[in-house]
Amino acid sequence: MAKRLLGLSLVVVCILCLASIVIYNLPPFHESLSWRLANLRVQVRRMINPPEQVVFVPQEQIDAIVQNTLQALTPSAAAPATADEISTATQTDLSATTTPAPSPTMTPSPTAIPDQFLLTGIQHEYQRFNNCGPANLSMTLSYWEWAGDQSDTAAYLRGGEYDKNVMPSEMVAYVNERSDLSALVRVGGELETIKRFIAAGFPVLIEKGYDPPDDDWMGHYLTFNGYDNNLGQFTTQDSLILPDLPVPYDQVKERWPDFNNTYLIIYPPEREPEVLSILGRDADEIDNFQSAAQRALHETTTLDGRELFFAWFNLGSNLVALGDYVGAAEAYDSAFAVYPTIAEEERPWRVMWYQDGPYAAYYHTGRFQDIIDLANTTFFALGEYTLEESFYWRGRAKLALDDLNGALFDLKKAVELNPRYTPAHEELEKLGVET
């Protein structure tokens, strides 16, 4: 009897396990449970291996430490430079590598805008798991009477469940290729930029930093459709929290620089002259990156802590866009040198989840081992191997170091994670591998 009961119990347990697996994979349950399981995995992993304690140290910094140590042990060596001297020299070098902005010209004063303005007609959507980008894009598109939702945008923007991040450039590509509308993205935006577009009838989609109450720093998209100078706040459509969410101006000023003050504008093609007029000098992409680079360089002399890290990081990203890879690599080195000085609870250890500028800077300056080390550090901090951009750049670095098998593994993994990730496909095709 006891054996029969034990056997029956095992059968019941197996049936319950199979039923749980089936139920979990049903779309309605999977959507609601997957993020909870992901958060649980993060909490368990953080107990075992705190990601905020994982630090990337560029080889250039290691070499400098070794050199300074050797000099200190040599009686005839000159005294090593102080931290202030190193900082001053770095800023001087970067000032030289940054393309100078053209001399300002006399332009008409901008037209005054109302003290408050609100755009209506946006269809709010609560995002699905890791679907912040597609949800905000579909909300912004809905203002222009686009028929669709985040399922449509996600099908193009995300290669699958493990594709965690959508970059602004991918959103622009979706709008320009899959709709009758046009889109552009710019950096270095100001609060006044958002207001002017809203007052002219254009919602603004931005990417900013976000500190959730029960988690660490992460990136977050927001759709802006109103402002009120009297209250000092914007009206936003937040896919994570609620529709018509008021966001204070100061909060935007504080966390927008985490993503280089990036913003995206969607518009009917016939209204492009109006959009370019509002952008002014920033209508030209080169001028836009030059201006943003100068702004970031200035901020490296006025900020500290996490804000200083992002100032150096933004400078690197702007210089990558301008093709100044040497200056960009120096800026990223400075950012990563600041990172360990940030309080652990404030460290943005997910930053490489959202941006891949350091990989490009190090690749084009021949620092292939730094790419591999940075990718490995990123994977280790995240506790998972799911970033196609990191696999792509690590694969290219391995190829440059004659590790063909390692390169093929990484490039194939990038395609597996996101079948729509064109750069990895192109690199494999160069190697004669069909994708």
N, C-alpha and C positions, 0 to 999 in steps of 0.2 A: 504493500500500500504506500509506504514511504517513497519507494522508487517511482511509483506511478505518479504521485503528487509532485515529486521533484521534476520528472519529465514533463508533466503538464505545465508546471511553473516556467520551465525553460522555454517551452513552446509559446506560452503567453508573452514572455519577455521578448522573444524574437519577433512576434507579431507586432507588439507595441513599438519596438525599435523600427521595424520596417514602416509601420504606419506613421511614425514620427518623421521619418525621412521623406516619405511621400508628401505628407502635409506641409513640411517645411519648404519643399520645392514648388508647391502650388503658388503662383504669382502673388495672390493677396497676402498669404502668410509670409512668404519669402521677403516681400517688401518691408513688412512691419517687424520681422524678427532679425533680418540679416544685420542691420545696423546695431542692434542690441548685442548680438553675438560678437560683432567686430569690436565694439567698445569693451566688452568683457575680455576679449583677447588682448586688447591694448592694456587694460588694467593689470592682467596677469603678467604680461610681458614686462610691464614697467616695474613690477615688483622684483622680477628676476634680473632684468637688464634695463635700468633707467635710461631712456633715450636721450634725456637732457644732459647726461654725463658723457655721451659719445662726442668726441671732438676731432675734427679734421685738421691736420697740420700740413700745409703745403711743403713740398720738398725744399722749396726756396727758403722757407723759414728754418727748416732743419739744418740746411747747409749754413745759414747765417749763424745759428746757435753754435754749431761745431766750430766755425771760423772764429767767432768771438771767444770761445773757450780756449782755442789754440793760441790766440793772440794774448789772452790773459795769462797764459802759462809761459809766454815768451818774454823774458826781461826787457828786451829792447823794443817790444811792440808798443805802439801808441795806445793811449787809453781808448777803450771802445766808445762809440758814440752814445750819447744819452738818448732816452726815449723821445724827448722833445726834438732833438736834432734829427733823429730818424724820421719823425712825423713831418717836420718842416721840409726835409729833403724830398720825401715822398710827395708831398703836396706840390712842391716846385716842379718835380718831374711830370706829374700829372697835368699841371697847368700848361706845360710845354707841349704835351702830347695831345691835349684837347684842341680840336680845331677852333680857332677864335670865332666868336659870333660876329656877323657883319655889323657895321656901325648902324645904330638906329636911325631911321628916317622919320620925317615928320608925317604923322598920319592923323586923320580926323579923330576927334574924341568919340568914344563909343556912345551909341545911342542909349539914353537912360532907360532902365527897365523898371517895372513896378516893384513895390516892396514885398509883394507876395503874389504867387501864381500857382495854379494847380491844373495839371492835365488829367483828364478823366478818360475812361475807355480801356484801361489796361485790365486784362483778365488775370487776376492773381492765381498762382499755383503754388501749392506746397510741394517742395522738392522730394523726390524719391532718394534713396540712399546714394550718396556721392553724386547727386544729380544737380548740384547748385548751378553750374554753368548752363546746361541745357534748359533748366527751368527758367532762369532769368532771361535767357535769349528768347524763349517762346513768349514770355510775358511782354518783353519789349516789342517783339514783332506783333503781338496782338493789338497794340495801340494802332498799328497801321492796317488793321482788319485782316491780318494774315490768319488763315484758317489752319490751325494745328495746335499741338501742345508739346510738352516736354518729351513725349514718346517719339515724336517726329524728329526733333532736334537731337535727342540722344542717339537715335539710330545712326546718325551721321557723325556726330561729334565723339562718341565713345565707342571704342572697338569692342567693348564687352564689360562685364561686371568688374574686372580688375583694372580697367582704365579709370583711374581715380580723378584725373585732372583734365580740364579743358582749358586751353590757352586762348586768349583774346583773338589771336591770329586765326585760329580754327573757326571761331564764331564768324569772323569777317568772311572767311572762305565759304561758310555755309550760306550766309545771306546773299553773297554775290553769285553763288553758283546755283542755289536751290530756291530762290525767290525772285520776285520782280522788283525787289528793293535793293538798295546799295548800302554799304557799311564801310566805315574806316575806324582805325584805332589810333590813338595818340597817347603820349606820356606827358608828365609834368603838368597835369591839369591843376587849376585853381578852383576854389569855391565859386568865384565869379564866373568861371567857364561853365560850370553846371547850371548856374542860374540863367545865364544868357541863352543857353540852348533850350531850357525849359520854357522861358518866356517867349521864345520864338516857335514853340510847338514841337520840340524834339525831346523825348525822354532820353536820359543818359544812363548807361550801364557802366558801373565801375567795379574794379577789383580792389579789395582792401584787406587789411589784417583783422582778425577777429579773435578775441579771448573769451571763449565760452566759460560759463561758471564751473563746469565739471570736467574740463579738459584743458590742454595746452594750446598755444597759439596755432592758428590755422588761417588759410585764405578763405575769402568769402566774397561772392558777387552780390551786388545790390542794384536794383533798378530805381532811379530817381525820377519822380514825376511832379514834384512840387517843392516850394520853398516859402519861408515866411521870415523876413528880416526882423519883424517885431518880436517874434518868439525865438529867433536865432536857431531855426531848425529846418531840415528838409523833410519832405514826405517821401517815403520809399516803399517799394513793394519787396518785402523780405520773404524769400521762399522758405526760410527756416523758422521764422518767428511768427509773423502775421502780416496781413495786408495793411496798407496805409500806416506803416510804422514810422513814427517821428524819430528822426536822428539828429541830435544837436550838431551844429556847425563844428564845435570844438572836437567832437568825437571823430568826425570825418577828417579834420586837419591832423589829428593824432595818428590815425591808423591807415589813411590812404597812402602815405609815403612808403608803407611796407611793400607796396607794389608799384613804386615809381610813379604814383599818381596817374595810373593808367585808366583810360576811359574809352568807351565805344559809342559811336553814334550811328543809328540806322535812319535812313531817309529815302524818300522817292527819288529816283535819278534826276528828275527835272528840278529838284530843289537843291542840287549839289552846289550851285553858285552861292546860295544862301548859307549853306553849311561852311563853305570855304571862307566866306566873308566873316562869319562869327569866329572862326579859328584864327583869322589874321595871319601873323607870321607862322603860326604852327600849322598852317595848311601845307607848307612844304615840310616833308618828313625829315630832311637833313637839318633844316633849321630847328625843327622840333626837338630832335635828339641833341643838337648842340646846346640849345637853351636848357634842356633838362640836365645835361652833363654839367654845365656851369652852375646850375642850382644845386646839384648834388655835391659838387666840389666845395661850394661855399658851406653847405651843411656839415661837411666833415670837420669844419673848424669851429662849429658852434654847438654841436650835439654831443651826447655821451651815451653810454649803455647800449641798449637795443636799438635806439634811434640812430646812433652812430654806426652800428653794424649795417643797418639798412641804407644809410647814406652812402657808405663805401660800396655796398652791393649795387645800389642804383647807378652809381657812377660807372661801375664795371659794365652793367647792362647797356647803358647809353653808349659807352665807348665800343662795345661789341657791335652795336647797330651802326656805328660810324666807321667800322673796320679798323679801329685802333686796338689791335689785340694785345700789344705790349702794355699799353696804358691800362687796358681792361684787366689783364692778369695782375698787374700791380694793385689795382683797386680791389680786386677780389681777395688778394693776399692780405690786404689791410683789413678787409671785412672779417676774414677768418682769424686774423690776429686779435680782433676785438671780441670775437665770439666767446672765448673762455672767460672773459672778464664780466660777462653778463650773469646776473643772478640765475641760478639753475632753473628756478620756477618760471623765468621769463624767456628762456632761450627758445628761439623759433626753429626747433630741430626738424620741422617739416619743410623748411624753405626750399630744398631741392626737389620736393614733391611737385612744386609749382613752376620752377624756373630752371633753365639749363644753360644760362649764359656762361658760368664758370667753365663748363666743359668746352664750349667753343673757344673761349679765350686761351685755355691751356692747350687745346689741340693745335691752334694756329701759331702757338709759340713753342711747339715741340715738347711740351711738358706732359708726355703721355702717361708716365707713371703717376703723376698727380691726378689725372683723370681716373685711372683705375682705383687709386686710393680713395678719391672722393666718392666714386660710385659705391665702393665697398662700405665706406663709412655711412653713406646714405641708406643702403640696404640694411645695414646692421642696426642703425637707429630706428628705422621704420619697423624692423622685425619681420619684413616680408620682401619678396623679390617680385615687385609688380609695376615697376616704372619703366615703360618702354624707352623713354629718352635716356635714362641712365644706362640701360643695356646697349642702346645704340652707340652712345659715345664710348662706353667701355669697350665695345666691340671694335670700333675704329681705332682706339688706342692700342688694343692688342694686335690688330693688324699692322699698325705702324711699328710695333716691336717684334714683328715676324712670328707672332703666335696665331697662326692661321686657324687651328682647331678651336682655340678659345674665342677668336673673333667670330667664327661661324656659329658657335653656340650662342653667343650674346645677340648677334643680329637675328638669328632665327627666333630667339626668345622674344625680342622686341616685336617681331611680326606676329608671333603667337599671342602676345598680350593685346596687341592692337593691330588687327589685319589692315586697318586703313592708314597705318603709319608709313607714309610714302618714303621718307629717307632711308629706313631700314630695307625696304624693298629694293630701292635703287642701288644700295651698297651691295646687297646680295647678288643682284643682277650683274654688277661689275665683276663679281667673283665667279660668274657662270652658274650661279645657283638659281633654279627656277622657284618662283614664289607664287 
